[in-house]
């Protein structure tokens, strides 16, 4: 019998496989459409437990996100069951509709960043993420698909060294601009009402924690870039995001730094 079977409540519900995440976790949707289950092998059980705890904390702060329904673990893995957030993911919207949803997405990010950082129990600091990058590179586990085209032909150790040279300046910036970050603010993690184009919530919060706000801004800007039909649309979205967060002059070098670091932290 499949070991995942024992972790899903199949006595009352049927579950349909939805996808396998970048982490290797398996995602199932409940037959009534009102819940999802994420299942991780035992090697990742601790990380899934971390996502469970983050969801519980964030839901308690009044942020629209999945609510934890159930948690099960066993010798081979763990299962997190959570409520579904209504809508479609932002990545499923055509560029014209994404632009309509963009102001609401920016406001949702602003609301998250406005939570008191000193009351958040989760850390996604630059020092922690650089340590993770060092480990991923040492294991030769960098996924080349996550790298920008201009970096695909560069060795992972060289990419890590480039990031390392910038650390002192970025530590200083993080110290004065640290907020509660989503940690993976990509288009698949914003849920949107396709009728009103309002953001209905945030999902996949396993990397939530306090960090430089540019962690989220860099990923959000870069991940949406391929959705825009023109440079004018991209510029409009860029302006909306930074205006909403009250940033008059975006730091493009800071954006670029976090885009160089992020691909090295997956693996």
C-alpha positions in Angstrom: 0.0 0.0 0.0 1.2 3.5 -0.8 2.5 5.0 2.4 0.6 8.3 1.7 -2.6 6.3 2.1 -2.3 6.1 5.8 -1.8 9.8 6.2 -5.0 10.9 4.4 -8.4 10.6 5.9 -10.0 8.4 3.3 -12.8 7.2 5.5 -14.9 10.4 4.9 -13.3 11.9 1.8 -11.7 11.1 -1.5 -8.5 12.9 -2.4 -7.2 13.7 -5.9 -3.5 14.2 -6.6 -3.0 17.8 -7.7 0.7 18.3 -8.2 4.2 17.6 -6.8 5.8 20.8 -5.5 9.3 22.0 -6.2 10.2 20.6 -2.8 9.0 17.2 -3.7 6.0 17.3 -1.5 2.8 15.8 -2.8 -0.4 17.9 -2.9 -3.9 16.4 -2.9 -7.3 18.2 -3.2 -10.3 16.9 -1.1 -13.3 15.8 -3.1 -15.5 18.7 -1.9 -12.9 21.2 -3.0 -12.7 22.8 0.5 -9.3 21.5 1.6 -5.9 20.5 0.4 -3.4 18.1 1.9 0.4 18.4 1.6 2.4 15.3 2.2 6.2 15.3 2.8 8.6 12.3 3.2 10.2 11.9 6.6 13.3 13.8 5.5 11.1 16.9 5.0 8.7 16.4 7.9 10.3 19.0 10.0 10.0 21.6 7.2 6.3 20.7 6.7 5.8 21.1 10.5 7.4 24.6 10.1 4.8 25.5 7.4 2.1 24.2 9.7 3.3 26.5 12.5 3.6 29.5 10.2 0.1 29.1 8.9 -1.3 28.8 12.4 0.6 32.0 13.5 -0.3 34.0 10.4 -4.0 33.0 10.5 -4.0 34.3 14.0 -2.8 37.6 12.8 -5.8 38.0 10.5 -4.0 37.5 7.3 -6.0 35.6 4.6 -4.2 32.2 4.3 -5.0 28.5 4.7 -6.2 27.4 8.1 -4.7 24.3 9.6 -7.3 21.5 9.8 -5.3 18.5 10.7 -1.7 17.2 11.1 -0.6 13.6 10.9 2.8 12.1 11.0 4.3 8.6 10.9 7.5 6.7 10.2 7.6 7.6 6.5 6.4 11.1 6.4 3.9 13.8 7.5 0.6 15.2 6.3 -0.7 18.8 6.7 -4.4 19.3 5.9 -5.5 22.9 5.4 -8.5 24.9 4.1 -8.6 25.9 0.5 -8.4 29.6 -0.4 -11.0 30.5 -3.1 -10.0 31.7 -6.5 -7.3 31.0 -9.0 -3.6 31.5 -8.7 -2.2 34.7 -10.2 0.0 32.7 -12.5 -3.2 31.4 -14.2 -4.3 34.9 -15.2 -3.6 36.4 -18.6 -1.4 39.6 -18.4 -4.4 42.0 -18.8 -6.2 40.4 -15.9 -3.1 40.1 -13.8 -2.7 43.9 -14.2 -6.2 44.3 -12.9 -5.4 42.1 -9.9 -2.0 43.7 -9.3 -3.2 46.6 -7.0 -4.9 44.1 -4.7 -1.9 41.8 -4.6 0.3 44.8 -3.8 -2.0 45.7 -0.9 -2.0 42.2 0.4 1.8 42.2 0.5 1.8 45.6 2.2 -0.6 44.2 4.9 1.8 41.3 5.5 4.8 43.6 5.7 3.0 45.8 8.2 2.7 43.1 10.8 5.0 43.8 13.8 8.3 42.1 12.8 9.4 41.9 16.4 6.4 39.7 17.2 7.0 37.2 14.4 8.6 34.0 15.8 10.0 32.9 12.4 13.3 33.9 10.9 14.2 34.1 7.2 17.2 36.3 7.7 19.9 36.8 5.1 22.4 35.0 7.3 20.1 32.0 7.5 19.4 31.9 3.7 23.1 32.3 2.8 23.9 29.3 5.1 21.2 27.4 3.2 22.8 28.5 -0.1 26.2 27.3 1.1 24.7 23.9 1.9 22.9 23.6 -1.4 26.0 24.5 -3.4 28.2 22.2 -1.4 25.8 19.3 -2.2 25.8 20.3 -5.9 22.0 20.5 -5.6 21.4 23.8 -7.4 18.5 23.4 -9.9 19.7 25.1 -13.1 16.1 25.7 -14.1 15.8 28.2 -11.3 18.8 30.3 -12.5 18.3 33.3 -14.8 19.5 32.6 -18.4 22.6 34.7 -18.0 23.8 32.6 -15.0 23.1 29.1 -16.4 26.6 28.8 -17.8 28.3 30.0 -14.6 29.4 27.5 -11.9 27.4 27.4 -8.7 30.4 28.1 -6.5 31.2 31.2 -8.5 27.6 32.4 -8.2 27.8 31.9 -4.4 31.0 33.8 -4.2 29.4 36.7 -6.1 26.6 36.8 -3.6 29.0 36.5 -0.7 30.9 39.7 -1.8 27.7 41.7 -1.3 26.7 40.4 2.1 28.1 43.3 4.3 26.0 46.0 2.5 22.9 43.8 2.4 23.2 43.0 6.1 23.1 46.7 6.9 20.0 47.2 4.7 18.2 44.2 6.3 18.9 45.7 9.8 16.9 48.8 9.0 14.2 47.4 6.7 13.2 44.0 8.2 9.6 43.0 7.9 7.5 39.8 7.9 8.0 38.4 4.5 6.2 35.7 2.6 9.6 34.3 1.5 8.4 33.0 -1.9 6.1 35.8 -3.2 5.7 34.3 -6.7 2.6 34.3 -8.8 1.4 30.8 -7.9 1.2 31.9 -4.3 -1.3 34.7 -4.7 -4.9 33.6 -4.9 -7.2 35.8 -7.0 -11.0 36.1 -7.4 -11.3 35.9 -11.3 -14.5 38.0 -11.2 -13.5 40.9 -9.0 -9.7 40.6 -9.4 -9.2 40.9 -5.7 -6.5 38.9 -3.9 -8.3 36.4 -1.7 -5.2 35.2 0.2 -1.7 33.8 0.2 -0.6 30.2 0.0 2.6 28.1 0.3 4.0 29.9 3.3 6.8 27.5 4.3 9.4 30.2 4.0 7.5 32.9 5.9 9.7 34.9 8.3 11.4 38.2 9.1 13.7 39.4 6.3 14.5 42.4 4.1 11.3 43.4 2.4 13.2 43.2 -0.9 13.2 39.4 -0.6 9.5 39.5 -1.5 9.7 42.4 -3.9 12.4 40.9 -6.0 10.5 37.6 -6.5 7.2 39.2 -7.2 8.6 41.6 -9.8 10.7 39.0 -11.6 8.2 36.2 -11.5 5.5 38.4 -13.1 7.8 39.7 -15.8 6.9 37.1 -18.4 3.2 37.8 -18.0 3.3 41.4 -19.3 2.5 42.0 -22.9 4.6 45.2 -23.1 7.2 47.2 -21.3 4.5 49.7 -20.5 2.5 47.1 -18.6 5.6 46.0 -16.7 6.5 49.6 -15.8 2.9 50.2 -14.7 3.0 47.1 -12.4 6.4 48.1 -11.1 5.1 51.6 -10.2 1.9 50.2 -8.5 3.8 47.8 -6.3 6.4 50.3 -5.0 3.9 53.1 -4.7 1.6 50.8 -2.6 4.5 50.0 -0.3 5.5 53.7 0.0 8.9 53.2 -1.7 9.6 56.3 -3.8 12.9 55.1 -5.3 13.2 51.4 -5.7 16.7 49.9 -5.1 17.3 48.0 -8.3 20.7 46.6 -7.1 19.0 45.2 -4.0 16.4 43.6 -6.2 19.1 42.0 -8.3 20.9 40.7 -5.2 18.0 38.7 -3.9 17.3 37.3 -7.3 20.9 36.0 -7.4 20.6 34.5 -3.9 17.2 32.9 -4.2 18.0 30.2 -6.8 20.9 29.0 -4.7 18.6 28.3 -1.7 16.5 25.6 -3.3 17.8 22.0 -3.3 
